């Protein structure tokens, strides 16, 4: 999954790719109240990700895979409480 942060808001794309989780932030787009940036990473609560996933979050199979992704992140130290840490990937213009 990719968390897209744009001046117009935040969206979650590639919902079927639950083997990776990253954030793309366009220019100086504000992160706002949905998450926080720290040391080159973005931290977002699992509740926020589920809310952004919309109806997909109510699909039992998808939710099971999402929970598996969260468990994997927790085992690898990528969780801080209920926040999952995502790396920020470069925008098409090469910025991070």
Order of alpha helices (4+ residues) and beta strands (2+ residues): beta-beta-beta-beta-beta-alpha-alpha-beta-beta
